[in-house]
């Protein structure tokens, strides 16, 4: 074995191996610039008030994400407007936030993307029957005491938008910034005449008001007109008895308008976490409801914000391929490693193919160089045998033979070396014949 190793030219090996290693390292470095870090084990979501649906849905998302080892942390807020403000504030630590459709528009370089339409978020207008008997238009609220939702909430944004369309404002009506479960007591005590609330039927505030004696849900006669005038609104009908057949709630079909609820995420949110959010949304919002069929939500929709690439892929292909068959941690690990492996293979496969050829070319080139020297010597002898004595000619030939004997050649090329030595012997015979002793 030591004798065989001597036949290997370590200089040739370094000339081939070192550039190959440098090229592989460069490919590794380039690939590393595109690989995403491991997904964090915590996701921060800006939600809403304690009585709102955002916080309730976040709790259900938390249960789904916990199955994959990710902790969802809900950050209560005043509502959609404050959530948007948090997402746009680089100093505020948050990954995602619930947004009410129509309350925001994208701005340049805000770095926010939407995950689609998650569910209908109807606007509910409740009023004291004693103060507004039979009211069916927002114009009927003019001159009354109206709770329009808390500051920073999507409820207030939508309430003021629709009231302004009816000529109702703070100049002719007492608009009260208030939201949450306290509105139930305010209505019962006669402190307010009407309240605006936005959310699904499962919201604690809405569910409680639907059952509160002396409180009625306004049937918006102009619901279709609002839907035509404001593109972010849809016209919905709450069927008679849809809430409670026994109590006959509501006692008649009620026309409502509804924006869509969505989830905005920052563009730098880890793709794997967005995939988990989409899976959670499908599980939570895909159930049948008063205003939706099974599997109707989530959907791509027509949000003002651009759709996330991960959400777009989910709507087209469903759950990521690897996560269908592997645990979440394994799927994300393989997904990240593919980014590294593909460019490395693109470099290493050609290297493995051409490096031996280049090495062989270097070994053969040394043998061919001696062949060139031998051929040159043979031509000199043929053209002018008397130019040197036989001893001088043979000395030149011996130097070529000595160089050839020191060529380090792998066993694969031994035949070429032995052939060279045979040709050296032929030239030696020619010198002895052609030159005088």
Secondary structure, DSSP 8 states (H G I E B T S, - for coil): -HHHHHTS-HHHHHHHHHHHHHHHHHHHHHHHTT------SEEEEE---TTSHHHHHHHHHHHHHHTTT-EEEEE--S-HHHHHHHHH-TTS--SEEEEETTS----TT--EEE--B-EEEEEEEEEETTTSTT--SGGGGTTSEEE---TT-HHHHHHHHHHHHTT--TTTSEEE---STHHHHHHHTTS-SEEEEES-TTSHHHHHHHH-TTEEE---TTHHHHHHH-TT-EEEEE-TTSSBTTTTBSSS-EEEEEEEEEEEEETTS-HHHHHHHHHHHHHHHSS-BTTB-TT--SB-TT-SS-B-HHHHHHHHH-S-HHHHHS-HHHHHHHHHHHHHHHHHHHHHHHHHHHHHHHHHHHHHHHHHHHHHHHHHHHHHHHH-GGGS-HHHHHHHHHHHHHHHHT----GGGHHHHHHHHHHHHHHHHHHHHHS--
